[in-house]
Amino acid sequence: MSKNRGSEGILSKENESKREEIIELLKQSYWMELETVMSYITNSTNPDGVRAQEIIESLEEDIQEELGHAQQFASRIKELYGIVPGTMEFKPEQKYLQPPTKQTDIVHVIKGVIEAESGAIAQYNKIIEATDGIDWVTQDMVIAILHDEEGHRRLFEGFLREFEAEGLA
């Protein structure tokens, strides 16, 4: 019984180089999500002040969602015959999410979150384009994650507008 490997889509031998490209994009996304989790833990713990509470609560909720995204990326890397990277491959990049020097500088945190979500949105749009017509499963997964990230960014843009309206940003 012969198997028609051409019907295997992204898993076919013929699509090996495209699959490797997608795996690399997924690895970048995996690290982005994990770094965001670390930064959100930091930025949901350090802030002080009355105005910080809603930001803290929002970040605490987002931590679980971002961790879930990282787990989805890891699973998809494995499904595409890739190897989920270990910690020695991690290289931090999110300078904008470093804790502010003043623990009451909530605007710094808000702007950092907007920057992180914008970076994720750009990355996920790259994956959606790279998978179009070849890897529907990854594309569908990333579209759902993109929806979450757009919602996060929109929420924090609202927080920023409020601070700006009150002359605090």
DABEL-V822797 format. One record per helix or strand. SS is the DSSP state (H for helix, E for strand). FROM is the first residue (numbers start at 1). LEN is the number of residues. If there is no record, write none. Layout:
{{SS & FROM & LEN} {SS & FROM & LEN}}
This chain:
{{H & 5 & 7} {H & 13 & 33} {H & 52 & 28} {H & 87 & 3} {H & 95 & 3} {H & 106 & 26} {H & 136 & 30}}
